[in-house]
Amino acid sequence: MDVRDMKGDPSMWERLSWADLSPRERELWTVLGWREAKWDRNDPPPSAKKEWKDLSFDEQNAAVGLGFTDYLWNSFEDQ
């Protein structure tokens, strides 16, 4: 598995542990500032609080790789 399709439901990621993520998914989340300890404690990095327009180019590319659009990113409330 490379990157699973979240089918427009970003909360899908919250149901997975870091160990459940594929190597590619972990790589993309790492670009967004996530690490295993943060992920499993649901302790969001600074990127989680940013609006899409404030993400760096690399962060936006990682988010797109995970299935986010600017609308999904801006409207998702981290649980």
Biopython code that builds the backbone (N, CA, C, O; Angstrom):
import numpy as np
from Bio.PDB.StructureBuilder import StructureBuilder

atoms = [
    (1, "MET", "N", (0.851, -1.180, 0.000)),
    (1, "MET", "CA", (0.000, 0.000, 0.000)),
    (1, "MET", "C", (0.895, 1.241, 0.000)),
    (1, "MET", "O", (1.884, 1.323, 0.729)),
    (2, "ASP", "N", (0.522, 2.180, -0.822)),
    (2, "ASP", "CA", (1.271, 3.429, -0.874)),
    (2, "ASP", "C", (0.590, 4.454, 0.033)),
    (2, "ASP", "O", (1.021, 4.655, 1.168)),
    (3, "VAL", "N", (-0.456, 5.097, -0.451)),
    (3, "VAL", "CA", (-1.233, 6.043, 0.353)),
    (3, "VAL", "C", (-2.702, 5.698, 0.166)),
    (3, "VAL", "O", (-3.200, 5.653, -0.959)),
    (4, "ARG", "N", (-3.384, 5.456, 1.265)),
    (4, "ARG", "CA", (-4.804, 5.090, 1.155)),
    (4, "ARG", "C", (-5.652, 6.302, 0.787)),
    (4, "ARG", "O", (-5.265, 7.446, 1.027)),
    (5, "ASP", "N", (-6.801, 6.034, 0.206)),
    (5, "ASP", "CA", (-7.735, 7.079, -0.221)),
    (5, "ASP", "C", (-8.642, 7.418, 0.948)),
    (5, "ASP", "O", (-9.392, 6.566, 1.425)),
    (6, "MET", "N", (-8.578, 8.651, 1.409)),
    (6, "MET", "CA", (-9.419, 9.031, 2.545)),
    (6, "MET", "C", (-10.851, 9.331, 2.123)),
    (6, "MET", "O", (-11.712, 9.570, 2.970)),
    (7, "LYS", "N", (-11.113, 9.320, 0.806)),
    (7, "LYS", "CA", (-12.468, 9.501, 0.277)),
    (7, "LYS", "C", (-13.154, 10.746, 0.848)),
    (7, "LYS", "O", (-14.343, 10.716, 1.167)),
    (8, "GLY", "N", (-12.404, 11.826, 0.973)),
    (8, "GLY", "CA", (-12.973, 13.082, 1.452)),
    (8, "GLY", "C", (-13.237, 13.136, 2.942)),
    (8, "GLY", "O", (-13.866, 14.078, 3.424)),
    (9, "ASP", "N", (-12.764, 12.135, 3.684)),
    (9, "ASP", "CA", (-13.010, 12.073, 5.131)),
    (9, "ASP", "C", (-11.689, 12.115, 5.895)),
    (9, "ASP", "O", (-11.134, 11.066, 6.220)),
    (10, "PRO", "N", (-11.173, 13.326, 6.189)),
    (10, "PRO", "CA", (-9.893, 13.430, 6.883)),
    (10, "PRO", "C", (-9.874, 12.755, 8.251)),
    (10, "PRO", "O", (-8.802, 12.396, 8.739)),
    (11, "SER", "N", (-11.031, 12.575, 8.878)),
    (11, "SER", "CA", (-11.041, 11.933, 10.198)),
    (11, "SER", "C", (-10.594, 10.478, 10.117)),
    (11, "SER", "O", (-10.291, 9.866, 11.141)),
    (12, "MET", "N", (-10.551, 9.922, 8.912)),
    (12, "MET", "CA", (-10.060, 8.559, 8.731)),
    (12, "MET", "C", (-8.658, 8.401, 9.320)),
    (12, "MET", "O", (-8.327, 7.367, 9.899)),
    (13, "TRP", "N", (-7.844, 9.443, 9.161)),
    (13, "TRP", "CA", (-6.465, 9.362, 9.650)),
    (13, "TRP", "C", (-6.422, 9.221, 11.169)),
    (13, "TRP", "O", (-5.506, 8.593, 11.700)),
    (14, "GLU", "N", (-7.388, 9.788, 11.871)),
    (14, "GLU", "CA", (-7.385, 9.745, 13.336)),
    (14, "GLU", "C", (-7.695, 8.358, 13.890)),
    (14, "GLU", "O", (-7.446, 8.082, 15.064)),
    (15, "ARG", "N", (-8.230, 7.503, 13.056)),
    (15, "ARG", "CA", (-8.555, 6.142, 13.503)),
    (15, "ARG", "C", (-7.376, 5.186, 13.354)),
    (15, "ARG", "O", (-7.479, 4.007, 13.696)),
    (16, "LEU", "N", (-6.267, 5.691, 12.849)),
    (16, "LEU", "CA", (-5.097, 4.854, 12.601)),
    (16, "LEU", "C", (-3.974, 5.200, 13.570)),
    (16, "LEU", "O", (-3.773, 6.368, 13.905)),
    (17, "SER", "N", (-3.257, 4.199, 14.011)),
    (17, "SER", "CA", (-2.048, 4.458, 14.796)),
    (17, "SER", "C", (-0.900, 4.706, 13.819)),
    (17, "SER", "O", (-1.015, 4.407, 12.630)),
    (18, "TRP", "N", (0.186, 5.242, 14.313)),
    (18, "TRP", "CA", (1.368, 5.476, 13.478)),
    (18, "TRP", "C", (1.826, 4.167, 12.841)),
    (18, "TRP", "O", (2.228, 4.148, 11.677)),
    (19, "ALA", "N", (1.768, 3.083, 13.592)),
    (19, "ALA", "CA", (2.194, 1.776, 13.081)),
    (19, "ALA", "C", (1.307, 1.294, 11.940)),
    (19, "ALA", "O", (1.751, 0.499, 11.112)),
    (20, "ASP", "N", (0.064, 1.761, 11.880)),
    (20, "ASP", "CA", (-0.856, 1.378, 10.805)),
    (20, "ASP", "C", (-0.548, 2.088, 9.490)),
    (20, "ASP", "O", (-0.977, 1.636, 8.428)),
    (21, "LEU", "N", (0.189, 3.190, 9.551)),
    (21, "LEU", "CA", (0.479, 3.968, 8.350)),
    (21, "LEU", "C", (1.530, 3.272, 7.495)),
    (21, "LEU", "O", (2.441, 2.625, 8.012)),
    (22, "SER", "N", (1.390, 3.416, 6.181)),
    (22, "SER", "CA", (2.404, 2.885, 5.268)),
    (22, "SER", "C", (3.662, 3.750, 5.376)),
    (22, "SER", "O", (3.595, 4.872, 5.876)),
    (23, "PRO", "N", (4.797, 3.245, 4.916)),
    (23, "PRO", "CA", (6.005, 4.074, 4.935)),
    (23, "PRO", "C", (5.812, 5.405, 4.199)),
    (23, "PRO", "O", (6.296, 6.440, 4.657)),
    (24, "ARG", "N", (5.112, 5.383, 3.068)),
    (24, "ARG", "CA", (4.879, 6.622, 2.314)),
    (24, "ARG", "C", (3.984, 7.576, 3.097)),
    (24, "ARG", "O", (4.231, 8.782, 3.111)),
    (25, "GLU", "N", (2.952, 7.054, 3.745)),
    (25, "GLU", "CA", (2.079, 7.905, 4.563)),
    (25, "GLU", "C", (2.861, 8.536, 5.707)),
    (25, "GLU", "O", (2.702, 9.725, 5.984)),
    (26, "ARG", "N", (3.703, 7.751, 6.375)),
    (26, "ARG", "CA", (4.532, 8.299, 7.461)),
    (26, "ARG", "C", (5.463, 9.390, 6.940)),
    (26, "ARG", "O", (5.671, 10.409, 7.598)),
    (27, "GLU", "N", (6.015, 9.166, 5.763)),
    (27, "GLU", "CA", (6.909, 10.162, 5.160)),
    (27, "GLU", "C", (6.165, 11.480, 4.923)),
    (27, "GLU", "O", (6.683, 12.551, 5.239)),
    (28, "LEU", "N", (4.970, 11.404, 4.376)),
    (28, "LEU", "CA", (4.189, 12.616, 4.104)),
    (28, "LEU", "C", (3.774, 13.314, 5.393)),
    (28, "LEU", "O", (3.861, 14.538, 5.492)),
    (29, "TRP", "N", (3.323, 12.544, 6.382)),
    (29, "TRP", "CA", (2.939, 13.157, 7.666)),
    (29, "TRP", "C", (4.148, 13.770, 8.363)),
    (29, "TRP", "O", (4.016, 14.773, 9.065)),
    (30, "THR", "N", (5.320, 13.180, 8.175)),
    (30, "THR", "CA", (6.541, 13.726, 8.776)),
    (30, "THR", "C", (6.850, 15.108, 8.200)),
    (30, "THR", "O", (7.290, 15.998, 8.928)),
    (31, "VAL", "N", (6.623, 15.292, 6.903)),
    (31, "VAL", "CA", (6.813, 16.615, 6.292)),
    (31, "VAL", "C", (5.914, 17.641, 6.980)),
    (31, "VAL", "O", (6.281, 18.809, 7.110)),
    (32, "LEU", "N", (4.740, 17.200, 7.416)),
    (32, "LEU", "CA", (3.794, 18.088, 8.098)),
    (32, "LEU", "C", (4.097, 18.235, 9.588)),
    (32, "LEU", "O", (3.356, 18.900, 10.313)),
    (33, "GLY", "N", (5.187, 17.613, 10.045)),
    (33, "GLY", "CA", (5.630, 17.799, 11.427)),
    (33, "GLY", "C", (5.231, 16.700, 12.392)),
    (33, "GLY", "O", (5.550, 16.770, 13.579)),
    (34, "TRP", "N", (4.542, 15.695, 11.902)),
    (34, "TRP", "CA", (4.119, 14.601, 12.785)),
    (34, "TRP", "C", (5.254, 13.606, 12.986)),
    (34, "TRP", "O", (6.042, 13.344, 12.078)),
    (35, "ARG", "N", (5.317, 13.068, 14.176)),
    (35, "ARG", "CA", (6.221, 11.973, 14.523)),
    (35, "ARG", "C", (5.382, 10.949, 15.280)),
    (35, "ARG", "O", (4.263, 11.249, 15.696)),
    (36, "GLU", "N", (5.905, 9.770, 15.458)),
    (36, "GLU", "CA", (5.132, 8.697, 16.085)),
    (36, "GLU", "C", (4.545, 9.105, 17.434)),
    (36, "GLU", "O", (3.357, 8.897, 17.677)),
    (37, "ALA", "N", (5.355, 9.677, 18.303)),
    (37, "ALA", "CA", (4.871, 10.034, 19.646)),
    (37, "ALA", "C", (3.751, 11.072, 19.565)),
    (37, "ALA", "O", (2.745, 10.954, 20.266)),
    (38, "LYS", "N", (3.919, 12.084, 18.716)),
    (38, "LYS", "CA", (2.877, 13.107, 18.558)),
    (38, "LYS", "C", (1.602, 12.484, 17.994)),
    (38, "LYS", "O", (0.502, 12.767, 18.469)),
    (39, "TRP", "N", (1.756, 11.641, 16.987)),
    (39, "TRP", "CA", (0.604, 11.020, 16.329)),
    (39, "TRP", "C", (-0.200, 10.187, 17.327)),
    (39, "TRP", "O", (-1.416, 10.343, 17.440)),
    (40, "ASP", "N", (0.476, 9.320, 18.033)),
    (40, "ASP", "CA", (-0.226, 8.400, 18.930)),
    (40, "ASP", "C", (-0.807, 9.101, 20.159)),
    (40, "ASP", "O", (-1.700, 8.558, 20.810)),
    (41, "ARG", "N", (-0.317, 10.294, 20.484)),
    (41, "ARG", "CA", (-0.896, 11.092, 21.580)),
    (41, "ARG", "C", (-1.887, 12.130, 21.059)),
    (41, "ARG", "O", (-2.509, 12.854, 21.837)),
    (42, "ASN", "N", (-2.027, 12.193, 19.723)),
    (42, "ASN", "CA", (-2.842, 13.224, 19.071)),
    (42, "ASN", "C", (-2.424, 14.617, 19.548)),
    (42, "ASN", "O", (-3.243, 15.427, 19.980)),
    (43, "ASP", "N", (-1.125, 14.855, 19.452)),
    (43, "ASP", "CA", (-0.514, 16.129, 19.839)),
    (43, "ASP", "C", (-0.070, 16.837, 18.556)),
    (43, "ASP", "O", (1.066, 16.653, 18.117)),
    (44, "PRO", "N", (-0.944, 17.641, 17.951)),
    (44, "PRO", "CA", (-0.672, 18.187, 16.623)),
    (44, "PRO", "C", (0.530, 19.123, 16.564)),
    (44, "PRO", "O", (0.778, 19.896, 17.489)),
    (45, "PRO", "N", (1.274, 19.039, 15.457)),
    (45, "PRO", "CA", (2.375, 19.975, 15.231)),
    (45, "PRO", "C", (1.822, 21.322, 14.758)),
    (45, "PRO", "O", (0.626, 21.434, 14.489)),
    (46, "PRO", "N", (2.672, 22.335, 14.655)),
    (46, "PRO", "CA", (2.207, 23.659, 14.228)),
    (46, "PRO", "C", (1.460, 23.667, 12.890)),
    (46, "PRO", "O", (0.545, 24.470, 12.708)),
    (47, "SER", "N", (1.830, 22.798, 11.962)),
    (47, "SER", "CA", (1.164, 22.804, 10.651)),
    (47, "SER", "C", (-0.333, 22.542, 10.766)),
    (47, "SER", "O", (-1.104, 23.011, 9.928)),
    (48, "ALA", "N", (-0.750, 21.812, 11.776)),
    (48, "ALA", "CA", (-2.168, 21.469, 11.937)),
    (48, "ALA", "C", (-3.021, 22.697, 12.236)),
    (48, "ALA", "O", (-4.228, 22.686, 11.995)),
    (49, "LYS", "N", (-2.415, 23.736, 12.748)),
    (49, "LYS", "CA", (-3.151, 24.960, 13.093)),
    (49, "LYS", "C", (-3.106, 26.006, 11.977)),
    (49, "LYS", "O", (-3.755, 27.047, 12.071)),
    (50, "LYS", "N", (-2.339, 25.724, 10.926)),
    (50, "LYS", "CA", (-2.182, 26.685, 9.833)),
    (50, "LYS", "C", (-3.319, 26.569, 8.825)),
    (50, "LYS", "O", (-3.853, 25.487, 8.582)),
    (51, "GLU", "N", (-3.669, 27.703, 8.252)),
    (51, "GLU", "CA", (-4.543, 27.714, 7.084)),
    (51, "GLU", "C", (-3.723, 27.205, 5.894)),
    (51, "GLU", "O", (-2.494, 27.276, 5.902)),
    (52, "TRP", "N", (-4.406, 26.698, 4.887)),
    (52, "TRP", "CA", (-3.740, 26.163, 3.695)),
    (52, "TRP", "C", (-2.739, 27.169, 3.116)),
    (52, "TRP", "O", (-1.609, 26.808, 2.785)),
    (53, "LYS", "N", (-3.158, 28.419, 2.999)),
    (53, "LYS", "CA", (-2.307, 29.443, 2.375)),
    (53, "LYS", "C", (-1.025, 29.683, 3.164)),
    (53, "LYS", "O", (-0.056, 30.212, 2.618)),
    (54, "ASP", "N", (-1.004, 29.306, 4.436)),
    (54, "ASP", "CA", (0.165, 29.521, 5.283)),
    (54, "ASP", "C", (1.097, 28.316, 5.344)),
    (54, "ASP", "O", (2.182, 28.393, 5.921)),
    (55, "LEU", "N", (0.673, 27.200, 4.748)),
    (55, "LEU", "CA", (1.553, 26.031, 4.685)),
    (55, "LEU", "C", (2.675, 26.301, 3.692)),
    (55, "LEU", "O", (2.484, 27.006, 2.701)),
    (56, "SER", "N", (3.836, 25.741, 3.962)),
    (56, "SER", "CA", (4.934, 25.861, 3.004)),
    (56, "SER", "C", (4.599, 25.039, 1.753)),
    (56, "SER", "O", (3.673, 24.227, 1.762)),
    (57, "PHE", "N", (5.348, 25.257, 0.703)),
    (57, "PHE", "CA", (5.175, 24.498, -0.537)),
    (57, "PHE", "C", (5.266, 22.997, -0.259)),
    (57, "PHE", "O", (4.432, 22.224, -0.731)),
    (58, "ASP", "N", (6.280, 22.586, 0.506)),
    (58, "ASP", "CA", (6.460, 21.166, 0.827)),
    (58, "ASP", "C", (5.308, 20.630, 1.668)),
    (58, "ASP", "O", (4.865, 19.500, 1.465)),
    (59, "GLU", "N", (4.823, 21.432, 2.608)),
    (59, "GLU", "CA", (3.686, 21.004, 3.431)),
    (59, "GLU", "C", (2.428, 20.842, 2.575)),
    (59, "GLU", "O", (1.683, 19.876, 2.743)),
    (60, "GLN", "N", (2.191, 21.778, 1.665)),
    (60, "GLN", "CA", (1.033, 21.649, 0.778)),
    (60, "GLN", "C", (1.146, 20.401, -0.085)),
    (60, "GLN", "O", (0.162, 19.681, -0.262)),
    (61, "ASN", "N", (2.332, 20.135, -0.625)),
    (61, "ASN", "CA", (2.521, 18.936, -1.448)),
    (61, "ASN", "C", (2.285, 17.669, -0.642)),
    (61, "ASN", "O", (1.678, 16.720, -1.139)),
    (62, "ALA", "N", (2.757, 17.644, 0.594)),
    (62, "ALA", "CA", (2.532, 16.475, 1.451)),
    (62, "ALA", "C", (1.043, 16.305, 1.727)),
    (62, "ALA", "O", (0.524, 15.190, 1.679)),
    (63, "ALA", "N", (0.362, 17.398, 2.013)),
    (63, "ALA", "CA", (-1.075, 17.338, 2.286)),
    (63, "ALA", "C", (-1.842, 16.826, 1.067)),
    (63, "ALA", "O", (-2.745, 16.001, 1.203)),
    (64, "VAL", "N", (-1.487, 17.309, -0.114)),
    (64, "VAL", "CA", (-2.125, 16.833, -1.348)),
    (64, "VAL", "C", (-1.861, 15.340, -1.520)),
    (64, "VAL", "O", (-2.758, 14.586, -1.900)),
    (65, "GLY", "N", (-0.638, 14.917, -1.243)),
    (65, "GLY", "CA", (-0.297, 13.500, -1.346)),
    (65, "GLY", "C", (-1.124, 12.622, -0.425)),
    (65, "GLY", "O", (-1.326, 11.439, -0.698)),
    (66, "LEU", "N", (-1.600, 13.204, 0.661)),
    (66, "LEU", "CA", (-2.438, 12.475, 1.620)),
    (66, "LEU", "C", (-3.929, 12.588, 1.293)),
    (66, "LEU", "O", (-4.764, 11.988, 1.971)),
    (67, "GLY", "N", (-4.260, 13.358, 0.258)),
    (67, "GLY", "CA", (-5.649, 13.465, -0.169)),
    (67, "GLY", "C", (-6.358, 14.743, 0.217)),
    (67, "GLY", "O", (-7.555, 14.889, -0.035)),
    (68, "PHE", "N", (-5.639, 15.672, 0.824)),
    (68, "PHE", "CA", (-6.256, 16.936, 1.216)),
    (68, "PHE", "C", (-6.338, 17.895, 0.033)),
    (68, "PHE", "O", (-5.484, 17.889, -0.855)),
    (69, "THR", "N", (-7.362, 18.701, 0.040)),
    (69, "THR", "CA", (-7.464, 19.874, -0.821)),
    (69, "THR", "C", (-7.396, 21.077, 0.113)),
    (69, "THR", "O", (-7.428, 20.919, 1.334)),
    (70, "ASP", "N", (-7.303, 22.254, -0.443)),
    (70, "ASP", "CA", (-7.299, 23.431, 0.426)),
    (70, "ASP", "C", (-8.590, 23.500, 1.236)),
    (70, "ASP", "O", (-8.557, 23.855, 2.414)),
    (71, "TYR", "N", (-9.723, 23.165, 0.624)),
    (71, "TYR", "CA", (-11.006, 23.196, 1.338)),
    (71, "TYR", "C", (-11.020, 22.186, 2.489)),
    (71, "TYR", "O", (-11.392, 22.528, 3.611)),
    (72, "LEU", "N", (-10.615, 20.946, 2.211)),
    (72, "LEU", "CA", (-10.607, 19.930, 3.274)),
    (72, "LEU", "C", (-9.668, 20.324, 4.402)),
    (72, "LEU", "O", (-10.002, 20.171, 5.577)),
    (73, "TRP", "N", (-8.498, 20.828, 4.047)),
    (73, "TRP", "CA", (-7.521, 21.221, 5.070)),
    (73, "TRP", "C", (-8.087, 22.311, 5.974)),
    (73, "TRP", "O", (-8.002, 22.219, 7.199)),
    (74, "ASN", "N", (-8.661, 23.337, 5.365)),
    (74, "ASN", "CA", (-9.159, 24.479, 6.135)),
    (74, "ASN", "C", (-10.411, 24.158, 6.939)),
    (74, "ASN", "O", (-10.673, 24.809, 7.950)),
    (75, "SER", "N", (-11.177, 23.182, 6.516)),
    (75, "SER", "CA", (-12.437, 22.891, 7.204)),
    (75, "SER", "C", (-12.322, 21.757, 8.213)),
    (75, "SER", "O", (-13.267, 21.501, 8.960)),
    (76, "PHE", "N", (-11.170, 21.067, 8.249)),
    (76, "PHE", "CA", (-11.022, 19.924, 9.149)),
    (76, "PHE", "C", (-10.633, 20.381, 10.545)),
    (76, "PHE", "O", (-9.667, 21.123, 10.722)),
    (77, "GLU", "N", (-11.391, 19.934, 11.529)),
    (77, "GLU", "CA", (-11.071, 20.188, 12.942)),
    (77, "GLU", "C", (-10.390, 18.954, 13.499)),
    (77, "GLU", "O", (-10.995, 17.883, 13.549)),
    (78, "ASP", "N", (-9.145, 19.088, 13.915)),
    (78, "ASP", "CA", (-8.429, 17.962, 14.512)),
    (78, "ASP", "C", (-9.117, 17.576, 15.809)),
    (78, "ASP", "O", (-9.374, 18.423, 16.663)),
    (79, "GLN", "N", (-9.408, 16.306, 15.947)),
    (79, "GLN", "CA", (-10.123, 15.810, 17.130)),
    (79, "GLN", "C", (-9.139, 15.408, 18.205)),
    (79, "GLN", "O", (-9.545, 14.965, 19.279)),
]
sb = StructureBuilder()
sb.init_structure("model")
sb.init_model(0)
sb.init_chain("A")
sb.init_seg("    ")
for serial, (resi, resn, name, xyz) in enumerate(atoms, 1):
    if name == "N":
        sb.init_residue(resn, " ", resi, " ")
    sb.init_atom(name, np.array(xyz, "f"), 0.0, 1.0, " ", f" {name:<3s}", serial, name[0])
structure = sb.get_structure()
